[in-house]
Amino acid sequence: MLKQIRSLIIVLMSFTYTLVSAQSTNDDLSLKDSFKPITADNIFKTEGYYNWGTSILKTDDGKYHMFYSRWKKEYGFYGWLTHSEIAHATSKSPAGPWTYKETVLQGARENRWDAITAHNPKIKYFDGKYYLYYVGTNLGDKNFTEEELIETAHTGYGHANWKILRPNQRVGVAVANSINGPWKRFDTPLIEPSGPITTITVNPAITKAKDGNYYLIVKGDKPNEKRFIRNQAMAISKSPIGPFVIQEKPVIDYIDTEDMSMWYDEIRDRFYGVFHAHGFIGMVTSADGLHWEKAQNYELMPKEVKQEDGTKLIPDRLERPFIYHENGIPKVLGLAAKQGDESFSIFIPIE
């Protein structure tokens, strides 16, 4: 009888563990109907600048810090590849309003790998230090003047320099002991294209998982593809500054996507990534960080934003999604919008 009771207890414990495990790894995160209408406080514009992309971090004093790309309007919208800088703003709320504080990174010049532009940042806090991931590029050994860079920006894709600047784009990282810097750059980029991506490594998204490893998603061109399609690749390291090893299996290769925002959901014990594609903002998920699939809530929203007055904001472009979360719980969806000759940041509160 005692043996039977013990056996029954073991079976019940095993069943309970299996049930809890299944619940903790269940993909039941639904954001589709959770986005609240925005107000003027949820839109961040800068006079004389194009703003593009956001990344938010909360410090122990309760203040929110937002790092974003911006470049002067006088260079034209294509100036993102030649004149983008990374700026720092602060707020009492992750949904805004935001106040510009300082510019923290610009193109370093001096023939460095990040000589030209500092773009698409992600700010992270790992083990007592702040890490600012960003994209830079260069013109190789080619000498250039500021006038030539301005000409490149005004011309855009058709300029000869564009054919050098685009493939030279790489992801790097700067490190600081304080959210206010100073920021230490490195002499080499963080990661080179390989495996499921080629040509470039751009638009980083990084998180630390419960196994202690750092999971980094970067975008690159899709190999052996004549069409203009980009893949999302996963790289893993034991350190936030690398070395990172790109995995053979891509995160996304079945649709042209950009601008991943990734986090580890502690409640569900799984990874989530939000991206933008042609026509919608989407979400993918993974139980292990290696094998990714469409989330149950795959298409989060069309490229339009509800406003408090009942109207919809439908920009010409709506990109660079960023999910600000606390302990894995999404609080705000940040987006970059372009409408006419304005580009600005939008922060949608999540219920």
FENFENLIN-V117452 format. One record per backbone hydrogen bond with DSSP energy under -0.5 kcal/mol. CO is the residue of the C=O (numbers start at 1). NH is the residue of the N-H. E is the energy in kcal/mol with one decimal. If there is no record, write none. Layout:
# FENFENLIN-V117452
co=CO nh=NH e=E
co=CO nh=NH e=E
This chain:
# FENFENLIN-V117452
co=1 nh=5 e=-2.2
co=2 nh=6 e=-2.5
co=3 nh=7 e=-2.6
co=4 nh=8 e=-2.5
co=5 nh=9 e=-2.5
co=6 nh=10 e=-2.4
co=7 nh=11 e=-2.4
co=8 nh=12 e=-2.6
co=9 nh=13 e=-2.7
co=10 nh=14 e=-2.6
co=11 nh=15 e=-2.5
co=12 nh=16 e=-2.6
co=13 nh=17 e=-2.6
co=14 nh=18 e=-2.3
co=15 nh=19 e=-2.6
co=16 nh=20 e=-2.8
co=17 nh=21 e=-2.7
co=18 nh=22 e=-2.5
co=19 nh=23 e=-2.3
co=20 nh=24 e=-2.7
co=21 nh=25 e=-1.5
co=23 nh=26 e=-1.2
co=26 nh=28 e=-1.6
co=28 nh=30 e=-0.6
co=29 nh=31 e=-0.5
co=31 nh=34 e=-2.3
co=34 nh=36 e=-0.5
co=34 nh=351 e=-2.8
co=38 nh=308 e=-2.5
co=39 nh=42 e=-1.4
co=40 nh=43 e=-1.5
co=42 nh=347 e=-2.5
co=43 nh=45 e=-0.6
co=44 nh=345 e=-2.2
co=46 nh=49 e=-2.0
co=48 nh=73 e=-2.4
co=49 nh=51 e=-0.5
co=50 nh=71 e=-1.4
co=52 nh=69 e=-1.8
co=53 nh=69 e=-0.6
co=55 nh=67 e=-2.7
co=57 nh=65 e=-3.0
co=59 nh=62 e=-2.2
co=63 nh=59 e=-2.4
co=64 nh=91 e=-1.8
co=65 nh=57 e=-2.3
co=66 nh=89 e=-2.8
co=67 nh=55 e=-0.9
co=68 nh=87 e=-2.9
co=69 nh=52 e=-2.6
co=70 nh=85 e=-2.7
co=71 nh=50 e=-2.7
co=72 nh=75 e=-1.6
co=73 nh=76 e=-2.1
co=76 nh=79 e=-1.8
co=77 nh=80 e=-1.3
co=78 nh=81 e=-1.5
co=79 nh=82 e=-0.8
co=79 nh=83 e=-3.6
co=79 nh=84 e=-0.6
co=80 nh=84 e=-0.6
co=84 nh=118 e=-1.6
co=85 nh=70 e=-2.0
co=85 nh=87 e=-0.6
co=86 nh=104 e=-2.7
co=86 nh=105 e=-1.6
co=87 nh=68 e=-1.9
co=88 nh=101 e=-3.0
co=88 nh=102 e=-1.7
co=89 nh=66 e=-3.0
co=90 nh=99 e=-2.2
co=91 nh=64 e=-2.6
co=93 nh=96 e=-1.7
co=99 nh=90 e=-2.2
co=102 nh=88 e=-3.0
co=105 nh=86 e=-2.7
co=109 nh=112 e=-1.8
co=112 nh=115 e=-1.5
co=114 nh=108 e=-2.4
co=115 nh=109 e=-1.8
co=116 nh=137 e=-1.9
co=119 nh=135 e=-2.5
co=122 nh=133 e=-2.8
co=124 nh=131 e=-3.2
co=126 nh=129 e=-1.7
co=129 nh=126 e=-2.2
co=130 nh=176 e=-2.1
co=131 nh=124 e=-2.5
co=131 nh=133 e=-0.7
co=132 nh=174 e=-2.0
co=133 nh=122 e=-2.1
co=134 nh=172 e=-2.8
co=135 nh=119 e=-2.1
co=136 nh=170 e=-2.4
co=137 nh=116 e=-2.9
co=139 nh=142 e=-1.8
co=145 nh=149 e=-1.8
co=146 nh=150 e=-2.3
co=147 nh=151 e=-2.2
co=148 nh=152 e=-2.3
co=149 nh=153 e=-2.4
co=150 nh=154 e=-2.4
co=151 nh=155 e=-1.9
co=152 nh=156 e=-3.0
co=155 nh=158 e=-0.6
co=156 nh=159 e=-2.1
co=159 nh=162 e=-1.1
co=159 nh=163 e=-0.7
co=160 nh=163 e=-0.8
co=161 nh=164 e=-1.5
co=161 nh=165 e=-3.1
co=162 nh=166 e=-2.3
co=164 nh=168 e=-1.0
co=166 nh=169 e=-1.7
co=169 nh=201 e=-1.4
co=170 nh=136 e=-2.2
co=171 nh=190 e=-3.0
co=171 nh=191 e=-0.9
co=172 nh=134 e=-2.2
co=174 nh=132 e=-3.1
co=175 nh=184 e=-3.1
co=176 nh=130 e=-2.9
co=178 nh=181 e=-1.9
co=182 nh=184 e=-0.5
co=183 nh=185 e=-0.6
co=184 nh=175 e=-2.1
co=190 nh=244 e=-0.6
co=191 nh=171 e=-0.5
co=194 nh=197 e=-1.7
co=198 nh=200 e=-2.5
co=198 nh=221 e=-2.3
co=202 nh=219 e=-2.9
co=205 nh=217 e=-3.4
co=207 nh=215 e=-2.9
co=209 nh=212 e=-2.0
co=213 nh=209 e=-2.2
co=213 nh=215 e=-0.5
co=214 nh=216 e=-0.6
co=214 nh=237 e=-1.8
co=215 nh=207 e=-1.8
co=216 nh=235 e=-2.8
co=217 nh=205 e=-1.6
co=218 nh=233 e=-3.0
co=219 nh=202 e=-2.0
co=220 nh=231 e=-2.6
co=221 nh=198 e=-2.0
co=222 nh=225 e=-0.8
co=227 nh=229 e=-1.5
co=229 nh=222 e=-2.4
co=230 nh=257 e=-0.8
co=231 nh=220 e=-2.1
co=232 nh=251 e=-2.8
co=232 nh=252 e=-1.1
co=233 nh=218 e=-2.0
co=234 nh=247 e=-3.5
co=235 nh=216 e=-3.2
co=236 nh=245 e=-2.1
co=237 nh=214 e=-3.2
co=239 nh=242 e=-1.5
co=244 nh=246 e=-0.6
co=245 nh=236 e=-1.8
co=247 nh=196 e=-0.6
co=248 nh=250 e=-0.5
co=252 nh=232 e=-2.1
co=255 nh=257 e=-0.7
co=256 nh=278 e=-0.5
co=258 nh=276 e=-2.1
co=261 nh=274 e=-2.8
co=263 nh=265 e=-0.6
co=263 nh=272 e=-2.6
co=264 nh=266 e=-0.8
co=265 nh=269 e=-1.3
co=265 nh=270 e=-1.4
co=270 nh=265 e=-3.0
co=271 nh=286 e=-1.9
co=272 nh=263 e=-2.2
co=273 nh=284 e=-2.8
co=274 nh=261 e=-2.2
co=275 nh=282 e=-2.0
co=276 nh=258 e=-2.0
co=277 nh=279 e=-0.8
co=277 nh=280 e=-0.8
co=279 nh=303 e=-0.8
co=280 nh=277 e=-2.6
co=280 nh=282 e=-0.5
co=281 nh=300 e=-1.9
co=281 nh=301 e=-1.4
co=282 nh=275 e=-2.2
co=283 nh=295 e=-2.0
co=284 nh=273 e=-2.5
co=285 nh=293 e=-2.3
co=286 nh=271 e=-3.2
co=290 nh=292 e=-0.7
co=291 nh=287 e=-0.5
co=293 nh=285 e=-2.7
co=295 nh=298 e=-0.5
co=296 nh=298 e=-0.9
co=298 nh=283 e=-2.1
co=298 nh=300 e=-1.0
co=301 nh=281 e=-2.7
co=302 nh=304 e=-2.3
co=305 nh=313 e=-3.3
co=306 nh=38 e=-2.4
co=307 nh=310 e=-2.2
co=311 nh=307 e=-2.5
co=312 nh=314 e=-0.7
co=313 nh=305 e=-2.6
co=313 nh=315 e=-0.6
co=317 nh=338 e=-2.2
co=319 nh=336 e=-3.1
co=322 nh=324 e=-0.7
co=322 nh=334 e=-3.7
co=323 nh=325 e=-0.6
co=324 nh=331 e=-3.4
co=324 nh=332 e=-1.7
co=326 nh=329 e=-1.7
co=328 nh=330 e=-0.7
co=329 nh=326 e=-2.1
co=331 nh=350 e=-2.8
co=332 nh=324 e=-2.8
co=332 nh=334 e=-0.6
co=333 nh=348 e=-3.0
co=334 nh=322 e=-2.2
co=335 nh=346 e=-2.9
co=336 nh=319 e=-2.9
co=337 nh=344 e=-2.3
co=338 nh=316 e=-1.7
co=338 nh=317 e=-1.8
co=339 nh=342 e=-1.8
co=342 nh=339 e=-2.9
co=343 nh=51 e=-1.7
co=344 nh=337 e=-3.0
co=345 nh=44 e=-2.8
co=346 nh=335 e=-2.5
co=347 nh=349 e=-0.7
co=348 nh=333 e=-2.5
co=349 nh=36 e=-2.7
